């Protein structure tokens, strides 16, 4: 089949997207997967990513909406020889299941949608289908992870994820993105568990209305700063968001990077924020000073991301 579907990085929008905040996500070229049906692949196989496709097929078959949208006969014939070869780490917040669902959708949807020329109505349809597909893994899904993997380009999500804008990144934007790095906590986690914790926290008043509104505002402003390439304002707003997450989302920050997170807030050489749901997997960072390398070298840092 040889069509690669990349991992995604939700740079902004984690959690606050559930409260009306905007989102900004893009594919990561370093991590990807291929759906295979009895063919060899050059992609390194992540054994954990190989799933029981028969159960996945039953998930599609028993959903009236999905069954009507997919080439069921062809899919059923392919199941016995199907596998998903991937180098995307599982449970790390960059869309391992999303890449698989995007791949299945691309190859077996009745009316295949182009990955390059789709309008907003088609994107909304695709998001709904991908949401139902990915619910096999998470119980429920926004559909955003597989959507970014399918479209394979930066997307600015607005109006409660009903408007999707493809973004062409400027030189200044790309300069800001070149500062991005990931901290690998080496912990796999279930995103649904932490989303549930967040919703409970909101329901029980664990985050007051003013703080939540401030987080949404900072999040939305950071997306604009990034698109405009305004590094000075970007760093200022990122510092505020990192501090608020540190104060209010401690349960989403793995213990082994608490001190690193705090150090970034203290010296400003780098700043950390949640990557997706947090709780493990990757944490997201921006490096603003090359002297920060000494502090970061004590951790599993992934730089030179192709985004």
C-alpha atoms as one frame of an Amber mdcrd trajectory, in Angstrom:
protein
   0.000   0.000   0.000   3.012   2.224   0.757   1.104   5.342   1.837   2.672
   6.753   4.983   0.604   8.351   7.734   2.524  10.507  10.143   2.224  11.136
  13.856   0.742  14.437  14.947   1.836  17.107  17.388  -0.889  19.157  19.042
   1.172  22.243  19.770  -1.718  24.130  21.340  -5.233  23.236  22.416  -4.723
  20.406  24.917  -7.674  20.357  27.322  -8.793  23.966  26.650 -10.112  22.831
  23.284 -12.838  21.160  25.367 -13.749  24.596  26.735 -13.980  26.468  23.455
 -10.269  27.103  22.941  -8.640  26.906  19.518  -6.108  24.312  18.454  -3.022
  24.100  16.294  -1.643  20.756  15.172   0.790  19.500  12.570   2.303  16.224
  11.379   5.741  15.022  12.556   7.799  13.641   9.697  10.050  11.604  12.029
   7.268   9.234  13.119   4.907   7.409  10.766   3.165   4.156   9.965   2.019
   2.122   6.959  -0.916  -0.211   6.608   0.182  -3.485   5.010  -1.867  -6.267
   3.539   0.504  -9.120   2.761   3.347  -6.889   1.545   6.807  -6.133   2.862
   7.517  -2.692   4.291  10.606  -0.582   4.917   9.055   0.948   8.040  10.471
  -0.328  11.360   7.789  -2.442  13.016   6.636  -1.434  16.467   5.323  -4.801
  17.685   2.901  -3.121  20.085   1.244  -1.452  17.127   0.170  -4.736  15.561
  -3.419  -5.192  16.634  -6.177  -7.738  16.261  -7.627  -6.478  12.998 -10.499
  -8.929  13.249 -11.778  -7.086  16.349 -11.174  -3.762  14.641 -13.187  -4.969
  11.653 -16.038  -6.007  13.973 -15.986  -2.496  15.447 -16.551  -1.107  11.939
 -19.042  -3.806  10.947 -21.290  -3.253  13.974 -21.399   0.529  13.574 -24.171
   1.350  11.049 -22.490   4.644  10.153 -19.048   3.114   9.586 -20.397   0.064
   7.779 -22.162   2.268   5.238 -19.021   4.339   4.645 -16.461   1.571   4.129
 -15.732  -1.056   1.480 -16.747  -3.816   3.860 -16.244  -6.765   1.483 -12.762
  -5.639   0.475 -11.827  -4.849   4.070 -13.007  -8.269   5.260 -10.933 -10.019
   2.578  -7.816  -8.043   3.600  -8.081  -8.600   7.349  -6.189 -11.902   7.566
  -3.009 -10.481   6.004  -3.223  -6.986   7.443  -0.713  -5.354   9.792   0.352
  -1.826  10.683   4.089  -1.141  10.636   4.943   1.902  12.696   7.741   3.670
  14.558   5.272   5.858  16.493   5.620   5.169  20.231   2.423   3.950  21.879
   0.790   6.060  24.598   3.099   9.049  24.098   0.582  11.665  22.960   1.524
  11.932  19.285  -1.257   9.897  17.706  -0.197   6.262  17.255  -3.799   5.057
  16.944  -4.659   8.150  14.913  -2.150   7.237  12.200  -3.563   3.726  11.970
  -7.169   4.953  11.744  -6.228   7.514   9.095  -4.544   4.749   7.091  -7.566
   2.421   7.255  -9.859   5.299   6.310  -7.726   6.290   3.323  -7.540   2.790
   1.873 -11.066   1.522   2.555 -13.460   4.473   2.601 -16.123   4.090  -0.105
 -15.460   7.531  -1.532 -11.793   8.164  -0.926 -11.070  11.779  -0.058  -7.942
  13.473  -1.325  -5.286  14.224   1.273  -4.537  17.572  -0.387  -7.765  19.046
  -1.791 -10.666  18.862   0.669 -13.053  21.628   1.695 -14.279  22.350   5.217
 -17.456  20.261   4.802 -15.421  17.237   3.682 -12.997  17.741   6.571 -15.912
  17.781   9.048 -17.259  14.548   7.520 -13.807  12.975   7.659 -13.337  14.076
  11.278 -16.658  12.457  12.277 -15.768   9.158  10.585 -12.283   9.135  12.091
 -13.749   9.930  15.504 -15.954   6.824  15.304 -13.023   4.711  14.096 -10.656
   5.819  16.856 -13.278   5.271  19.551 -12.238   1.608  19.250  -9.125   2.585
  21.220 -10.245   5.362  23.518 -13.946   4.800  24.133 -14.480   8.248  22.639
 -12.368  10.382  20.323 -12.436  13.922  18.950 -11.091  12.611  15.637  -8.435
  15.345  15.563  -5.371  13.060  15.818  -6.280  10.872  12.832  -7.499  13.941
  10.917  -4.075  15.628  11.108  -2.432  12.359  10.085  -4.807  12.041   7.123
  -4.488  15.640   5.891  -0.700  15.697   6.463  -0.395  19.456   6.947  -0.586
  22.121   9.686  -4.178  22.831  10.716  -5.578  25.728  12.743  -8.776  24.595
  14.484 -11.346  27.247  15.385 -14.977  27.641  16.465 -15.182  24.544  18.669
 -13.372  22.452  16.046 -15.912  23.188  13.308 -13.603  25.338  11.178 -10.309
  24.000   9.860  -7.740  26.289   8.270  -4.696  24.963   6.446  -1.713  27.095
   7.399   1.307  27.930   5.267   4.074  28.609   7.743   6.238  31.692   7.280
  10.012  31.746   7.734   9.517  33.394  11.148   7.008  30.675  12.146   9.424
  27.959  11.103  12.176  29.619  13.128   9.962  29.298  16.224   9.186  25.683
  15.364  12.903  24.913  15.054  13.146  25.521  18.816  10.679  22.718  19.632
  11.886  19.581  21.414  10.276  16.619  23.138  11.081  15.171  26.557  10.462
  11.422  26.634   9.298  10.440  30.128   9.489   6.752  29.114   5.992   6.293
  30.558   3.084   5.048  28.467  -0.309   6.367  29.521  -3.962   6.289  28.493
  -5.149   9.699  27.314  -8.770   8.935  28.226  -7.834   8.580  31.925  -6.359
  12.079  32.066  -9.153  13.652  30.040 -11.559  12.172  32.598  -9.466  13.666
  35.423  -9.561  17.061  33.741 -13.319  17.014  33.255 -13.771  15.993  36.892
 -11.472  18.819  37.966 -13.569  21.349  36.040 -16.846  19.912  37.325 -15.662
  20.010  40.945 -14.316  23.555  40.701 -10.662  22.510  40.853  -9.892  25.256
  38.341 -11.715  28.537  38.829 -13.449  30.262  35.925 -10.917  33.100  35.758
  -7.941  30.736  35.517  -9.633  28.649  32.842 -10.488  31.742  30.794  -6.869
  32.895  31.132  -5.616  29.519  29.864  -7.961  29.679  26.864  -6.840  33.235
  26.080  -3.133  32.401  26.358  -3.602  29.297  24.223  -5.397  31.236  21.469
  -2.866  34.076  21.556   0.036  31.637  21.308  -1.373  30.207  18.083  -1.558
  33.704  16.593   1.961  34.501  17.853   3.270  31.338  16.217   1.546  31.945
  12.893   2.789  35.560  12.866   6.279  34.532  14.016   6.233  36.968  16.930
   8.910  35.373  19.126   8.955  38.012  21.860   5.218  37.835  22.520   5.238
  34.068  21.995   7.822  33.502  24.730   5.967  35.800  27.121   2.641  34.000
  26.608   4.277  30.557  26.672   5.869  31.363  30.037   2.444  32.257  31.466
   0.814  29.107  30.071   3.671  26.886  31.292   3.353  28.412  34.780  -0.428
  27.902  34.889  -0.094  24.279  33.772   2.609  23.738  36.398   0.352  25.150
  39.121  -2.963  23.598  38.096  -2.106  20.415  36.148   0.437  18.805  38.467
  -1.293  15.418  38.172  -0.673  15.555  34.392   3.067  16.223  34.806   5.185
  13.091  35.481   7.197  13.344  38.679  10.534  12.819  36.946  10.225  16.080
  34.974   8.719  18.320  37.676  12.127  19.782  38.581  13.011  20.293  34.910
   9.725  22.093  34.294  10.360  24.357  37.297  13.930  25.040  36.174  12.651
  26.290  32.822  10.272  28.675  34.566  13.116  29.916  36.771  15.710  30.676
  34.094  13.618  31.040  30.915  16.234  29.228  28.809  13.560  26.714  27.869
   9.874  26.246  28.671   7.776  23.099  28.927   4.092  22.463  28.384   1.823
  19.450  28.115   1.908  17.368  24.964  -1.628  16.114  24.472  -3.153  14.755
  27.670   0.109  14.585  29.620   0.575  12.017  32.389   3.499  10.375  30.608
   4.711   9.923  27.067   6.212  13.090  25.646   6.224  16.580  27.112   6.640
  19.496  24.738   9.343  22.146  25.049  10.797  25.236  23.410  14.503  26.024
  23.724  15.285  29.756  23.757  18.922  29.600  24.806  21.597  27.171  23.620
  23.089  27.143  27.144  20.039  25.117  28.229  21.528  21.998  26.623  23.501
  21.104  29.750  20.322  20.918  31.864  18.386  19.059  29.192  21.121  16.486
  28.536  20.196  14.699  31.761  16.873  13.743  30.173  15.754  11.822  27.093
  15.473  14.771  24.733  14.370  14.519  21.113  15.379  17.464  18.950  15.647
  18.063  15.207  11.972  17.322  14.765  10.816  17.528  11.164   7.674  19.615
  11.557
